[in-house]
């Protein structure tokens, strides 16, 4: 709750008025009591001076009478000088107490009393003004007290409102904490339930994993049972007619009639005799003619150079027709494009699915849920197509 600007200025204005009135009251009181004190002192001094003057006058008259008795009469000059001295003393007292006397009147006691009464009347007027100022100050004080009370009431009302807001916020906080604790408890219950479900699912998964592993083991046994008998990789498919090692090419004695295709790779072995089983390198067919072909030397060994008459062989080359392959399962040694190129370089062809004229089914890892791989294995068993793993395939291609 915000306090209005006028209400905020009220205390400052009241304080200023109160200070001003206090100053006025203090000054007025000081002037009043100073005037009273001056009046009292002036009255006492005036009375004392009047009494002294009377005594002096009596003494003067006595002296004058004595002088007159002694001399016969006082002179006029002597009387005038005496009066002037007394007047001088009287004027000094009057000046000291700011008492004025009409010069036309003689400085008698009655005159002094009149001037004293006039000064008392002035002081009474000052006292009346002081009382008026005090009344105004009291009224201002009453107004200031009223404003102060109003401000205190406003502050108390604002404080009550803030206390009510604080109590409401405290109640909301308590309610929120209760909801939070209820949510936490619900989450704990859910976590407990989920943990139980997770443990159950984990146990079920372990059982399913054991079942899958058993099925995989059965499939692996079946694959091993269907492993083909591949021909000896060193069977001669042709021979080197010419070897030009400086220019890195050779000429072989097989061509279009023997179904040689570009990019086919052949391993080179030594001539019949002691070097018959020595692997001398790899060549790749580049240009094909009717009964001969040019090939690039892809790998060779300086200690066993490729010579004319050396034999060439490819594990999947067939001079009658290319051997056909189907690849399925999850490969772990190569990706599918790389393994496809390896088979093509070795003289084979790739088919999309197992058919009666498929020569080999290459199988990677086969899980139970792989329906396509399971279907290819089923078709291979149905058509009697040999099955081999990619490791076995690469062993024959590399002539190990």
GUBA-825580 format. One line per 3 residues: number of its first residue (from 1); their letters; for each residue x, y, z of C-alpha. Coordinates in nm, 2 decimals, decimal comma. Example, Ala and Ser with C-alpha at 12.3 -4.5 7.8 and 13.67 -1.06 7.14 Angstrom:
1) as) 1,23 -0,45 0,78 | 1,37 -0,11 0,71
END
This chain:
1) xxx) 0,00 0,00 0,00 | 0,16 0,34 -0,10 | 0,12 0,66 0,11
4) xxx) 0,00 0,96 -0,10 | 0,25 1,24 -0,17 | 0,05 1,49 0,04
7) xxx) 0,05 1,25 0,33 | 0,42 1,20 0,30 | 0,48 1,58 0,30
10) xxx) 0,25 1,63 0,60 | 0,50 1,52 0,87 | 0,77 1,75 0,72
13) xxx) 0,54 2,05 0,70 | 0,42 1,99 1,06 | 0,77 1,95 1,18
16) xxx) 0,88 2,28 1,02 | 0,58 2,46 1,16 | 0,64 2,31 1,50
19) xxx) 1,00 2,42 1,50 | 0,91 2,77 1,38 | 0,64 2,80 1,65
22) xxx) 0,88 2,66 1,91 | 1,14 2,92 1,81 | 0,87 3,20 1,82
25) xxx) 0,75 3,07 2,16 | 1,10 3,06 2,29 | 1,19 3,41 2,17
28) xxx) 0,85 3,54 2,29 | 0,90 3,38 2,63 | 1,25 3,52 2,65
31) xxx) 1,13 3,87 2,55 | 0,84 3,85 2,79 | 1,04 3,74 3,09
34) xxx) 1,32 3,98 2,99 | 1,07 4,26 2,97 | 0,92 4,16 3,31
37) xxx) 1,26 4,15 3,46 | 1,35 4,48 3,31 | 1,02 4,63 3,43
40) xxx) 1,08 4,50 3,78 | 1,43 4,63 3,79 | 1,32 4,96 3,64
43) xxx) 1,05 4,99 3,90 | 1,28 4,91 4,18 | 1,55 5,15 4,05
46) xxx) 1,28 5,41 3,98 | 1,14 5,38 4,33 | 1,49 5,37 4,48
49) xxx) 1,58 5,68 4,27 | 1,26 5,85 4,37 | 1,32 5,78 4,73
52) xxx) 1,67 5,89 4,70 | 1,56 6,20 4,52 | 1,31 6,27 4,80
55) xxx) 1,58 6,23 5,06 | 1,82 6,44 4,87 | 1,54 6,70 4,82
58) xxx) 1,46 6,69 5,19 | 1,83 6,72 5,26 | 1,86 7,00 5,01
61) xxx) 1,56 7,18 5,16 | 1,72 7,12 5,51 | 2,05 7,25 5,38
64) xxx) 1,87 7,53 5,21 | 1,69 7,61 5,53 | 2,02 7,59 5,72
67) xxx) 2,19 7,79 5,45 | 1,91 8,03 5,46 | 1,93 8,04 5,83
70) xxx) 2,30 8,09 5,81 | 2,31 8,32 5,51 | 1,96 8,44 5,51
73) xxx) 1,85 8,26 5,18 | 1,99 8,03 4,91 | 2,09 8,20 4,59
76) xxx) 1,91 8,12 4,27 | 2,23 8,00 4,10 | 2,29 7,75 4,36
79) xxx) 1,94 7,62 4,34 | 1,96 7,59 3,96 | 2,29 7,40 3,96
82) xxx) 2,15 7,16 4,22 | 1,84 7,09 4,02 | 2,04 7,04 3,70
85) xxx) 2,27 6,78 3,86 | 1,97 6,59 3,99 | 1,80 6,60 3,65
88) xxx) 2,12 6,47 3,49 | 2,13 6,18 3,72 | 1,76 6,11 3,66
91) xxx) 1,80 6,12 3,28 | 2,09 5,88 3,30 | 1,86 5,63 3,49
94) xxx) 1,58 5,68 3,24 | 1,81 5,63 2,94 | 1,95 5,32 3,09
97) xxx) 1,59 5,17 3,12 | 1,46 5,33 2,80 | 1,21 5,55 2,99
100) xxx) 1,11 5,86 2,81 | 0,94 6,17 2,97 | 0,78 6,45 2,79
103) xxx) 1,03 6,74 2,81 | 0,74 6,97 2,89 | 0,66 6,79 3,21
106) xxx) 0,88 6,82 3,52 | 1,06 6,49 3,63 | 0,84 6,43 3,92
109) xxx) 0,75 6,09 4,08 | 0,41 6,11 3,92 | 0,57 6,15 3,58
112) xxx) 0,79 5,85 3,64 | 0,50 5,64 3,75 | 0,31 5,73 3,43
115) xxx) 0,60 5,63 3,21 | 0,63 5,31 3,41 | 0,26 5,24 3,35
118) xxx) 0,30 5,31 2,98 | 0,60 5,07 2,96 | 0,39 4,81 3,15
121) xxx) 0,11 4,85 2,90 | 0,36 4,79 2,61 | 0,48 4,48 2,79
124) xxx) 0,12 4,37 2,83 | 0,07 4,41 2,46 | 0,38 4,20 2,40
127) xxx) 0,24 3,95 2,64 | -0,09 3,95 2,46 | 0,10 3,90 2,13
130) xxx) 0,30 3,62 2,29 | -0,02 3,46 2,42 | -0,17 3,48 2,07
133) xxx) 0,14 3,33 1,92 | 0,13 3,06 2,18 | -0,24 2,99 2,10
136) xxx) -0,15 2,97 1,73 | 0,14 2,74 1,82 | -0,09 2,52 2,03
139) xxx) -0,34 2,51 1,74 | -0,06 2,42 1,50 | 0,06 2,15 1,75
142) xxx) -0,30 2,02 1,77 | -0,32 2,01 1,39 | 0,03 1,84 1,37
145) xxx) -0,08 1,59 1,63 | -0,40 1,52 1,42 | -0,19 1,48 1,10
148) xxx) 0,06 1,26 1,29 | -0,23 1,05 1,42 | -0,37 1,03 1,07
151) xxx) -0,03 0,92 0,94 | 0,00 0,67 1,22 | -0,34 0,53 1,14
154) xxx) -0,25 0,51 0,77 | 0,07 0,33 0,86 | -0,11 0,10 1,09
157) xxx) -0,36 0,02 0,82 | -0,08 -0,04 0,57 | 0,10 -0,26 0,83
160) xxx) -0,22 -0,45 0,89 | -0,26 -0,50 0,52 | 0,10 -0,62 0,49
163) xxx) 0,06 -0,85 0,78 | -0,26 -0,99 0,61 | -0,06 -1,04 0,29
166) xxx) 0,22 -1,21 0,48 | -0,02 -1,44 0,65 | -0,18 -1,52 0,32
169) xxx) 0,16 -1,58 0,16 | 0,25 -1,80 0,46 | -0,07 -2,00 0,41
172) xxx) 0,00 -2,03 0,04 | 0,36 -2,15 0,11 | 0,23 -2,41 0,35
175) xxx) -0,03 -2,53 0,10 | 0,24 -2,54 -0,17 | 0,48 -2,73 0,05
178) xxx) 0,20 -2,98 0,12 | 0,14 -3,02 -0,25 | 0,51 -3,05 -0,31
181) xxx) 0,55 -3,33 -0,05 | 0,25 -3,50 -0,20 | 0,40 -3,48 -0,55
184) xxx) 0,74 -3,61 -0,41 | 0,56 -3,90 -0,25 | 0,38 -3,98 -0,57
187) xxx) 0,71 -3,96 -0,76 | 0,87 -4,20 -0,51 | 0,58 -4,44 -0,55
190) xxx) 0,61 -4,41 -0,93 | 0,98 -4,47 -0,91 | 0,92 -4,78 -0,69
193) xxx) 0,67 -4,91 -0,94 | 0,89 -4,83 -1,24 | 1,18 -5,00 -1,06
196) xxx) 0,98 -5,31 -1,01 | 0,86 -5,30 -1,38 | 1,22 -5,24 -1,49
199) xxx) 1,35 -5,54 -1,29 | 1,07 -5,76 -1,44 | 1,15 -5,63 -1,79
202) xxx) 1,52 -5,69 -1,72 | 1,46 -6,04 -1,62 | 1,23 -6,10 -1,92
205) xxx) 1,50 -5,95 -2,14 | 1,76 -6,18 -2,00 | 1,54 -6,48 -2,07
208) xxx) 1,47 -6,35 -2,42 | 1,84 -6,29 -2,48 | 1,92 -6,64 -2,37
211) xxx) 1,65 -6,77 -2,61 | 1,79 -6,55 -2,89 | 2,14 -6,68 -2,82
214) xxx) 2,02 -7,04 -2,83 | 1,84 -6,97 -3,17 | 2,16 -6,80 -3,30
217) xxx) 2,37 -7,10 -3,20 | 2,12 -7,33 -3,38 | 2,14 -7,11 -3,69
220) xxx) 2,52 -7,10 -3,67 | 2,52 -7,48 -3,65 | 2,29 -7,49 -3,95
223) xxx) 2,52 -7,25 -4,14 | 2,82 -7,46 -4,06 | 2,63 -7,77 -4,18
226) xxx) 2,56 -7,59 -4,51 | 2,91 -7,47 -4,56 | 3,01 -7,54 -4,93
229) xxx) 3,30 -7,73 -5,06 | 3,48 -7,47 -5,26 | 3,73 -7,57 -5,52
232) xxx) 4,10 -7,55 -5,46 | 4,20 -7,19 -5,50 | 4,51 -7,29 -5,69
235) xxx) 4,33 -7,46 -5,97 | 4,46 -7,31 -6,29 | 4,22 -7,08 -6,48
238) xxx) 4,49 -6,96 -6,73 | 4,85 -6,86 -6,77 | 5,07 -6,57 -6,83
241) xxx) 5,16 -6,53 -7,21 | 5,37 -6,22 -7,16 | 5,50 -6,03 -6,86
244) xxx) 5,62 -5,67 -6,90 | 5,73 -5,58 -6,55 | 5,88 -5,23 -6,63
247) xxx) 5,54 -5,12 -6,78 | 5,35 -5,31 -6,51 | 5,12 -5,52 -6,73
250) xxx) 5,08 -5,89 -6,85 | 4,90 -6,08 -7,12 | 4,69 -6,38 -7,02
253) xxx) 4,55 -6,66 -7,24 | 4,17 -6,62 -7,15 | 3,93 -6,37 -7,30
256) xxx) 3,57 -6,32 -7,41 | 3,51 -6,68 -7,50 | 3,61 -6,78 -7,14
259) xxx) 3,36 -6,52 -7,00 | 3,63 -6,29 -6,86 | 3,50 -5,95 -6,75
262) xxx) 3,67 -5,62 -6,69 | 3,82 -5,56 -6,34 | 3,83 -5,93 -6,25
265) xxx) 4,13 -6,01 -6,03 | 4,34 -6,32 -6,05 | 4,61 -6,45 -5,82
268) xxx) 4,94 -6,54 -5,99 | 5,11 -6,86 -5,89 | 5,44 -7,01 -6,00
271) xxx) 5,48 -7,26 -6,29 | 5,44 -7,63 -6,22 | 5,73 -7,75 -6,02
274) xxx) 5,89 -7,63 -5,71 | 5,73 -7,28 -5,74 | 5,38 -7,42 -5,80
277) xxx) 5,24 -7,30 -5,47 | 5,42 -6,97 -5,45 | 5,18 -6,67 -5,46
280) xxx) 5,35 -6,41 -5,68 | 5,09 -6,14 -5,67 | 4,75 -6,01 -5,81
283) xxx) 4,66 -5,89 -6,16 | 4,34 -5,70 -6,27 | 4,18 -5,75 -6,62
286) xxx) 4,18 -5,42 -6,82 | 4,14 -5,49 -7,19 | 3,96 -5,81 -7,31
289) xxx) 3,99 -5,97 -7,66 | 3,85 -6,29 -7,80 | 4,10 -6,53 -7,65
292) xxx) 4,34 -6,31 -7,47 | 4,33 -6,02 -7,22 | 4,56 -5,74 -7,09
295) xxx) 4,59 -5,71 -6,71 | 4,75 -5,46 -6,48 | 4,98 -5,59 -6,21
298) xxx) 4,82 -5,48 -5,88 | 5,06 -5,66 -5,64 | 5,39 -5,83 -5,70
301) xxx) 5,70 -5,94 -5,49 | 6,05 -5,86 -5,60 | 6,18 -6,19 -5,47
304) xxx) 5,92 -6,38 -5,68 | 5,87 -6,18 -6,00 | 5,58 -6,27 -6,24
307) xxx) 5,71 -6,46 -6,54 | 5,57 -6,60 -6,86 | 5,41 -6,94 -6,80
310) xxx) 5,30 -6,86 -6,45 | 4,95 -6,98 -6,36 | 4,65 -6,75 -6,28
313) xxx) 4,35 -6,85 -6,06 | 4,03 -6,70 -5,91 | 3,82 -6,89 -5,65
316) xxx) 3,49 -6,80 -5,81 | 3,58 -6,77 -6,17 | 3,39 -7,01 -6,40
319) xxx) 3,48 -7,02 -6,77 | 3,12 -7,14 -6,85 | 2,93 -6,87 -6,65
322) xxx) 3,00 -6,64 -6,36 | 2,91 -6,77 -6,02 | 2,62 -6,59 -5,85
325) xxx) 2,62 -6,47 -5,49 | 2,36 -6,33 -5,25 | 2,47 -6,14 -4,94
328) xxx) 2,25 -6,11 -4,63 | 2,27 -6,05 -4,25 | 2,47 -5,79 -4,05
331) xxx) 2,82 -5,78 -4,19 | 3,10 -5,71 -3,95 | 3,42 -5,72 -4,16
334) xxx) 3,32 -5,50 -4,45 | 3,02 -5,29 -4,55 | 2,80 -5,42 -4,83
337) xxx) 2,95 -5,21 -5,12 | 3,30 -5,32 -5,04 | 3,22 -5,69 -5,01
340) xxx) 3,02 -5,66 -5,34 | 3,32 -5,52 -5,52 | 3,55 -5,79 -5,37
343) xxx) 3,32 -6,06 -5,51 | 3,30 -5,89 -5,85 | 3,67 -5,87 -5,87
346) xxx) 3,70 -6,24 -5,79 | 3,47 -6,32 -6,09 | 3,13 -6,35 -5,92
349) xxx) 2,80 -6,18 -5,97 | 2,56 -6,04 -5,71 | 2,20 -6,13 -5,69
352) xxx) 1,93 -5,96 -5,47 | 1,77 -6,29 -5,34 | 1,83 -6,66 -5,34
355) xxx) 1,70 -6,84 -5,65 | 1,76 -7,19 -5,79 | 2,06 -7,08 -5,99
358) xxx) 2,23 -6,90 -5,70 | 2,57 -7,05 -5,63 | 2,64 -6,92 -5,28
361) xxx) 2,47 -6,74 -4,99 | 2,71 -6,51 -4,79 | 2,57 -6,47 -4,44
364) xxx) 2,68 -6,22 -4,17 | 2,54 -6,21 -3,82 | 2,17 -6,31 -3,83
367) xxx) 1,94 -6,22 -3,54 | 1,61 -6,39 -3,49 | 1,42 -6,07 -3,57
370) xxx) 1,59 -6,02 -3,91 | 1,30 -6,15 -4,13 | 1,48 -6,09 -4,46
373) xxx) 1,79 -6,28 -4,36 | 1,58 -6,56 -4,21 | 1,39 -6,58 -4,54
376) xxx) 1,71 -6,60 -4,75 | 1,84 -6,88 -4,52 | 1,51 -7,07 -4,56
379) xxx) 1,53 -7,03 -4,95 | 1,89 -7,15 -4,95 | 1,79 -7,46 -4,75
382) xxx) 1,50 -7,51 -4,99 | 1,71 -7,48 -5,31 | 2,02 -7,65 -5,17
385) xxx) 2,23 -7,34 -5,21 | 2,56 -7,36 -5,01 | 2,60 -7,10 -4,73
388) xxx) 2,92 -6,95 -4,61 | 3,03 -6,68 -4,37 | 3,21 -6,37 -4,48
391) xxx) 3,52 -6,49 -4,30 | 3,52 -6,81 -4,50 | 3,46 -6,62 -4,82
394) xxx) 3,76 -6,39 -4,76 | 3,98 -6,69 -4,68 | 3,91 -6,84 -5,02
397) xxx) 3,94 -6,51 -5,20 | 4,28 -6,45 -5,04 | 4,39 -6,81 -5,11
400) x) 4,46 -6,89 -4,74
END
